[in-house]
């Protein structure tokens, strides 16, 4: 599988990585509905067998469950087959599962230690600040520099190999760069969320910041498996049940786009709509890799071809005709 250098790090990562958000399960505010741990482990094993060499998770996914499942899956792979493991912090929770945000030194040090324990490792390959802003705020947290300095210190101490950010804008990254190098940015990016094209991606290219995009299939909307009936019956503990992209009038527009992607896939030997959607994000020269959420082994088989598929210029133009206009990036 093709690899690309992640920013200025020594990591050569495959253009597709396994996203472990959904395998955190349903039991918290941002869950994806019921998920079987055995299916999650099978997906991780199939992904590694298919050549994927990195997994992206976060402490908040399932309130620690995702990290624990990742650790369980890696045990049987052995050190020679171990992929890079990336995780994220800044979202914390209490005994009742209430989520809050903190980048204070003591809080972040505890988060890193807790992630090391759940992942059953002595060092994390890439640790990212999950969010710069507390929920409901348009302004970055007051402790953004304190948090980044803390991660830089933990990197020097050998607990973190590299440090990066997620959901940051240009002004926020500018505040961090004088303190320590930003290895990577993790932003949302798909055919339905293109705001990073106008400012953030050029900035990352200029400063050699790697970009690993999340939700390249728009949280399942562009997979080809999302139907009108399924969208209407998503369980309440699946956050997507409240997603405007799965409600009218956007739902019909999005399903029409999926038909276009499926048609392109069919012309290339039964390639899935989801694989075409992921391959589209990889056309961006600033994008290092795409995070794809696999919930079972079969899903890996349906998307893995995106790593080697290249859209033609004509096909890109065909897709562009069905896409919403690009808006300037905020968060």
N, C-alpha and C positions, 0 to 999 in steps of 0.2 A: 504494500500500500504506500502511496506517495506520502512523504513527510515534508514538513516545513519547519524552519528554525523559529522558535518562540521568542520573538523580540531579540534581545542581545544575550539571552541565556544560552546554556549549552544543551538545551533540550531540543531534539528533533522529534516533533510530535506528528502523529498521523493526522490527516486533514479532517478526519471524523473522530470524535471522542464520545465516550459513553456518559450521558447525563443521568444523574441519580436522584433527581428531584422526585419523580413519580414513585420511585421505590421506597420513599419515606412513608407511603401509605396515607390513610385518610384522617388520622386522629389529631389534627391540628388545623389552624386557620387556613393554610394554603395547601391542603391535601388534594390528592388526585383520585379519591375514591379507593375502594378496597384493593389491596395488593398482596399477593402471596410471596413470602420471602423465598420460597423454593424457585418460583418463576424468576425472581430478581437475580438470584445466584446463577441460574441457568443462562440468563441473558448476559451477565458479566462474563461467564465462561465462554459463551458463543462469540461475544465481541472480541475477546482476547484471541480465541482460536482463529478469528477472521482477520487478525492483524492489527486491531485497534490497540494503541499503546498508552492511552490515558483515560482516566475516569475523573469526572467532576462531580463533587457532592457539596454539601454544606451542613453545618451543625444544625441549622434550623429545620432541615428536611426531615419531617417526622419527629421533631424534637430529639434528635440523636439517632433515630432508628436507621436512617439511610447510611450513616457512617458505620454503624455496627454491622449492617448487612454487607457493606463493601468489605469490611475486615473479614467477615466469615467467608465470603467468596474467594478472597485472596489467599486464604490459608491453604487451600487445596491446589493452588496454582504453582506454588514453590517460588523461590527467590529469582530463578532464572527467567520466569515468565511474568514476573510482577510488572504491571503497568505503572506509569506515573499516577500518583493520586493527588488531585487538587481539591482543596476544600475552602470554605469561606466562614467568616465570622463577622460580628457586630450586632446580630440579632440574638437576643437572649430571652429566656423564659423563666417563669417562676413555677412553684409547685402546682399551681392550678393551670399551667399551660398558657398563661397570659404573656404575650410577646412584647418586648420593648427593645430599644436601641441604645447601644453604648459603645464608645471607643475609648473609654477611660483606661488608663494603663493597667490597673488591677483587674478590671473586668476582662480585657482582651488577653492578658496573660493567663487567666483562668480558662478562657475559651480555648486557647491554643493547647493548654495542658489537657483539657477535657477531650478535645479532638484527637490528640495523640493517644490518649487512653482508649477511646472508642475505636480508633483505627488500628490499634495494637501495633504502633510503630514508634520509632525513636525520632523520626524526622518526617516532616511533610514536604512534598516536592514543590508545591505552590500553594501559598496561603493568601487568600484574597479578602479585602474589605468588601463585605457583601453589599452594603448600602452606605452612602455618605450622608443621607438625610433621614431623620426620624420620620415615621409615618405621619402623614398629614402636614408636613412642613415643606415649604419651598426653599428653605435655606439649609446649607450643610450644617451638620452638628458642630457645636463649638469645639469639640474635642478631636476634630479630624486630624490635625497635626500631631496631637498627643498619641493618637492611635497608630499613625504611620511610623512615628519614631519608635514606638513600642515594638512594632513588627520588625523594623530595621535592627533593633537591639536583639530580638529573638533570632533573627537571621544570623547575626554575628555570633550568637551563642550556639549555633548549630542545630537549632530546633526546626528551622525553616530553610529550605534551599533557595527559594525565590519568593518574592512577594509581589502581589498585584492588586488590582481593584476591579470592582464590578459595579455597573450602573453609575459611573462617574461621568461628569461632563468635563469640558476642556478647562474651565476655570478651576475646578477642583483638582484636576491632575496637575495644573500649574502650581498649585499650592504645595503639592507633595514632592515634586521633582527635585527641589533644592535639598530636601532631607535625605532621600534615598531613591535609587533608580526604580522606576515602575516596570516590572517585567512584562505585564500584560493587563489588558482591559477585557472585561467580560460584559458586553452590552447585549440587549435584545436586538435581533435582526432577522427579518424575513421579508417576503414579498409584501406583507401587510404592515410591516413596521420598518420603514426605511430612513428614519430621521437621521441616523448616524452618518449617512452618506455625505451630508453637506459640510459638516465641521469636524466631527469626531474622528472619522476614518482618516482624513488627510492629516490631522494632528498626530495620530498614532504613527502613520507612515513617516512623518517628518522627524519624530523623536524615537523611532525604532522601538515602539511599544507593540508587543504582540497583541493580536485580537482573536479571542475565542468567543464566537457568538452563540447566544443561547436562543432557544425556541425558533430554529430555522424553519420548522414546519408549522409555526404559529400555534404552538401548544396543541398540535394534533389536527388542526383545521385543514391543513394542506396534505395530509397523509393519503387521502383517498378512502380512508376507512370511516371518516366522519360523515354520517348521513343526516338528513333532516330529522329522521325519527330518533336517532341516537342523541342528537343535540337536544331534543325535547325531553329526553328521559335520563339525562345525566343526574346522578344522585346528588343530594344536597351537600354531601361532604366532598364533592369534587368542585374545586373553585371555578372551573370552567362553566359550570351551570349559570354563572352570573356574568360571563364574558359577553360583551356587546357584539363581538364578532360572530357569535353563534346565535344571534337574535336578528330578527328582521329590522331594517332592510339589508343589513350586511350579510346575513346568512346566505341569501340567494346569490348575491354577488360573489361570495367566496366559493360557493359550490360550483358556480359557472367557471371560475378560475381553475378549480380542481379538475374539471372536465378538460380544460385546455392542457393542463400538465399531464393528465392521464393519456391524452392523445399523443403528446410528444413521446411519452414513455413507451407507448405501444409501437411507435415507429422505430424504436430502438430495442425491440425484442422483449416486450413485456416488462419494461422498467416501470416501477411504481410512481405514482404522482408524488409521493413523499420523497423519493430519491431525486426526482427532478427538482423539487423545491430546495432540497439541501444543496444539490449541485449548483443551483443558481446563486446561493450565498457565497459559494467558493469561487465564483467568477471574479469577485471583488479582490483586487490585488492586495489590499490592506488586511484582508481576513486570513489569519493563519489556520484556523480550524473551526469546525462547527460542532457544537454539543448536541447530540441526538439522544433523546430519552427513550431507552429500550426497556420495556416492562416484561418481555419474555423473549425466548430465543428466536421464535419465528419472526418477530419484529426486526431483529438484526438482519436476518436473511432478506427482508424486504427493502432495506435501506442501504446496505453495505455497498451496493454498486454505485452509489453517489460519489464514492471516493475516486472512482476512475472515469466517470462519465463527464464529458465536456459538451456543453450546449454550443450550438453554432450561433453565429451572429444573427441569422434569420430567426432562429428559435427564440433567442433573447428578445428580439423585436416583437415576435408573436406574443410572448408573455407580457411584455411591456404594455401592450394595447389594453390589457385587462387589469392593470394595477392602478391603485389610487395614487394621487400626486404625492410627491415627497414633501414632508413638512420638516422644518428646522428642528433639530434635536433639543429637547429640554432635559428631562431626566434620562 
